């Protein structure tokens, strides 16, 4: 395993953004790893520690603005996150990258590719959570999006008055994955889903306004997929309780250059099938991305 560096890049607005960097011996380019809703860069620690791509690719895994160690009470969304990612790439010394994202991170990756096509060598979308595939719950959240935006504004106003939590624990998702696999091994899949799917558990580790920003982005407009010319690998779960696989595939069909692979998981592909997911990504990045 290559050595992990912990770095901080300061955005033009003064926000300090944390990211992890694994330098390859002879880097071909960068693989930018984007976490999902209520998450942070530890989502990618297991992948970075085992992937053969680290031999020839620099791995860059940020805590998105408002997540983990990138503490900020400023508004976050696709525009802010994609701009931050471009700055972090510059800080790491790379003009272009393959961008991999999980869940909400997949939507961030798509938005990055649309905004910075010349900086996108390819995309890896892991369980992209399109609002069209959410079913009834998604339709409710989409209708409630203006209320979520209002709630985030109210919370930020209260924060400005000094009403906020001073300290948040940092969530170690690699350790959480080990616990989840123990539950799966004991046949307790429903408990595993509750472990990752609890809003109240997530809020222990995220400022409320930032967490609302995640949901606002999650149920907002999806970038026009037909405009994205990058090569895309999409990994989706066969049995997700959150999104309909068939509808997700219908949305992905709008991408001009996409390959979709279904894996035996419920949503957390990097948790439930880490080895299989890693092998598919390695083969695709090594042989398909030019």
C-alpha positions in Angstrom: 0.0 0.0 0.0 1.3 3.5 -0.9 1.7 6.1 1.9 -1.3 8.2 2.8 -0.9 11.9 3.1 -3.4 14.1 4.8 -3.7 17.5 3.3 -5.7 20.7 3.5 -6.6 23.1 0.7 -8.1 26.5 1.3 -10.9 27.5 -1.1 -11.1 31.1 -2.4 -13.9 31.8 0.2 -11.5 30.7 3.1 -13.1 27.3 3.7 -10.4 24.8 4.6 -11.0 21.5 2.8 -9.5 18.2 4.0 -8.4 15.5 1.6 -6.4 12.3 1.6 -3.7 11.6 -1.1 -2.0 8.4 -2.0 0.9 9.0 -4.4 1.8 6.3 -6.9 5.4 5.5 -7.7 4.9 6.4 -11.4 1.5 8.1 -11.6 -0.4 7.9 -14.9 -3.1 10.3 -13.6 -5.5 10.7 -10.7 -8.5 8.8 -9.4 -10.7 11.2 -7.5 -12.9 9.4 -4.9 -16.1 11.2 -3.8 -18.2 10.0 -0.9 -22.0 10.1 -0.5 -24.7 11.7 1.7 -23.7 12.3 5.3 -20.4 10.5 4.7 -16.7 11.4 4.4 -13.4 10.2 2.9 -13.1 7.2 5.2 -15.6 5.6 2.8 -12.7 5.0 0.5 -10.0 3.8 2.9 -10.5 0.1 2.3 -10.6 0.6 -1.5 -7.4 2.7 -1.4 -5.7 0.2 0.8 -6.3 -2.8 -1.5 -6.6 -1.5 -5.1 -3.9 -2.3 -7.6 -4.7 1.0 -9.2 -2.5 2.7 -6.5 0.6 1.4 -8.4 0.0 3.8 -11.3 -2.7 6.2 -10.2 -2.7 8.9 -7.5 -5.8 8.4 -5.3 -7.4 11.6 -4.0 -10.3 11.3 -1.5 -11.7 14.6 -0.1 -14.1 15.3 2.7 -16.7 17.4 0.7 -17.4 20.9 2.0 -19.5 20.5 5.2 -18.5 16.9 5.8 -16.0 15.2 8.1 -12.9 17.4 8.6 -13.9 20.0 5.9 -15.9 21.8 8.5 -18.0 24.6 7.2 -21.4 26.1 7.9 -21.6 27.7 4.5 -24.1 26.4 2.0 -23.0 23.3 0.0 -24.3 21.9 -3.2 -23.3 20.6 -6.6 -21.9 24.0 -7.7 -19.8 24.4 -4.6 -18.7 20.8 -4.4 -17.6 20.6 -8.0 -15.6 23.9 -7.7 -13.9 22.5 -4.6 -13.0 19.3 -6.4 -11.3 21.2 -9.2 -9.3 23.2 -6.6 -8.3 20.0 -4.7 -7.2 18.4 -8.0 -5.0 21.5 -8.7 -3.6 21.2 -5.1 -2.7 17.6 -5.7 -1.0 18.5 -9.0 -3.4 17.1 -11.5 -5.3 18.6 -14.4 -7.5 15.6 -15.1 -8.9 12.6 -13.2 -11.2 9.7 -13.4 -13.9 10.7 -10.9 -15.6 7.9 -8.8 -18.6 8.7 -6.6 -20.9 6.7 -4.4 -24.6 7.5 -4.1 -24.8 11.3 -3.8 -21.1 11.3 -4.8 -22.1 9.9 -8.1 -24.3 12.9 -8.8 -21.4 15.1 -7.8 -19.2 13.2 -10.3 -21.8 13.7 -13.1 -22.0 17.4 -12.3 -18.2 17.7 -12.3 -18.0 16.0 -15.7 -20.6 18.4 -17.2 -18.9 21.5 -15.7 -15.3 20.4 -16.4 -15.4 18.0 -19.4 -11.7 18.6 -20.2 -10.7 17.6 -16.7 -12.7 14.3 -16.7 -11.0 11.2 -18.0 -13.9 9.0 -17.0 -16.6 8.4 -14.4 -17.3 5.5 -12.0 -20.8 5.8 -10.6 -21.4 3.5 -7.7 -25.1 3.2 -6.8 -26.0 6.6 -8.3 -29.1 7.8 -6.5 -31.3 9.4 -9.1 -34.5 11.0 -7.7 -36.5 9.3 -10.5 -35.7 5.9 -9.0 -36.7 6.7 -5.4 -40.3 5.7 -5.8 -42.9 7.3 -3.5 -40.4 8.5 -0.9 -38.5 10.3 -3.6 -41.6 12.0 -5.0 -42.4 13.2 -1.5 -38.9 14.5 -1.0 -38.9 16.3 -4.3 -42.1 18.1 -3.5 -40.7 19.0 -0.1 -37.4 20.4 -1.6 -38.5 24.0 -1.1 -39.2 23.3 2.5 -35.8 21.6 2.9 -34.2 24.7 1.5 -36.2 26.9 3.9 -35.2 24.7 6.8 -31.5 24.9 5.9 -31.8 28.7 5.8 -33.5 28.8 9.2 -30.8 26.5 10.8 -28.0 28.6 9.4 -29.7 31.7 10.8 -29.7 30.0 14.2 -26.1 29.0 13.7 -25.2 32.7 13.1 -26.7 33.5 16.5 -24.4 30.9 18.1 -26.9 28.1 18.4 -25.0 25.1 17.0 -23.0 22.1 18.2 -19.3 23.0 18.8 -17.9 19.5 18.4 -18.9 16.7 16.1 -17.3 13.2 16.2 -15.5 12.0 13.1 -17.1 9.0 11.6 -14.9 6.0 10.7 -16.7 4.2 7.9 -14.1 1.5 7.5 -14.9 0.4 11.1 -18.6 0.7 10.4 -18.2 -1.5 7.4 -16.6 -4.2 9.6 -19.6 -4.1 11.9 -22.0 -4.2 9.0 -20.3 -7.3 7.5 -20.6 -9.0 10.9 -24.3 -8.4 10.8 -24.5 -9.7 7.2 -22.5 -12.8 8.3 -25.1 -13.4 11.0 -28.0 -13.1 8.5 -29.1 -9.8 10.0 -29.4 -7.8 6.8 -32.3 -5.6 8.0 -30.1 -4.5 11.0 -27.3 -3.7 8.5 -29.7 -1.5 6.5 -30.8 0.3 9.6 -27.2 0.8 10.6 -26.5 2.8 7.4 -30.0 4.2 6.7 -30.7 6.0 10.0 -31.1 9.8 9.6 -30.7 10.3 13.3 -27.4 8.3 13.4 -26.1 10.4 10.5 -26.9 13.6 12.3 -24.6 12.7 15.1 -21.7 13.2 12.7 -23.0 16.1 10.5 -24.2 19.6 11.1 -27.9 19.8 10.5 -27.8 22.5 7.7 -25.1 20.6 5.9 -27.1 17.4 6.1 -30.1 19.2 4.7 -27.9 20.4 1.8 -27.2 16.8 1.0 -30.8 16.0 0.7 -31.5 19.1 -1.3 -28.9 18.1 -3.8 -30.0 14.5 -3.8 -33.5 15.3 -4.9 -32.7 18.2 -7.1 -32.3 18.3 -10.9 -29.9 15.8 -12.4 -27.3 17.1 -14.9 -28.4 16.4 -18.5 -26.8 13.0 -19.0 -26.9 13.1 -22.8 -24.4 16.0 -22.7 -21.7 13.9 -20.8 -19.3 12.5 -23.3 -16.9 10.8 -20.8 -16.7 7.0 -20.6 -18.8 5.8 -17.7 -18.8 2.6 -15.5 -22.0 2.3 -13.4 -22.2 -0.2 -10.5 -25.7 -0.7 -9.2 -27.2 -3.0 -6.6 -29.6 -5.9 -7.5 -31.8 -5.5 -4.4 -31.7 -1.9 -3.2 -34.5 -0.9 -0.7 -33.9 2.8 -1.7 -33.9 2.9 -5.5 -35.5 0.8 -8.2 -32.7 -0.8 -10.3 -34.7 -0.9 -13.5 -35.5 2.8 -13.3 -31.8 3.6 -12.4 -30.8 1.7 -15.5 -33.3 3.6 -17.6 -31.8 6.9 -16.4 -28.2 5.6 -17.1 -29.3 4.7 -20.6 -29.2 8.4 -21.4 -25.4 8.4 -21.0 -23.8 8.1 -24.5 -20.8 5.9 -23.2 -22.0 3.9 -20.3 -21.5 0.3 -19.1 -23.7 -0.9 -16.2 -22.8 -3.8 -13.9 -25.2 -5.2 -11.3 -23.7 -6.5 -8.1 -25.3 -8.6 -5.3 -25.8 -5.7 -2.8 -28.6 -3.6 -1.2 -27.0 -0.2 -1.7 -23.6 -0.1 0.0 -21.6 -1.9 -2.7 -18.2 -0.9 -1.3 -19.4 -2.5 2.1 -21.2 -5.6 0.8 -19.1 -6.6 -2.2 -15.8 -4.7 -1.9 -13.6 -7.2 -3.6 -15.9 -7.7 -6.6 -16.5 -4.0 -7.0 -12.8 -3.3 -6.8 -12.0 -5.8 -9.5 -14.6 -4.4 -11.9 -13.3 -0.9 -11.3 -9.7 -1.9 -11.7 -10.4 -3.7 -15.0 -12.4 -0.9 -16.4 -10.0 1.9 -15.4 -7.0 0.0 -16.7 -8.4 -1.1 -20.0 -11.1 1.3 -21.0 -10.0 4.7 -20.0 -7.7 6.4 -22.4 
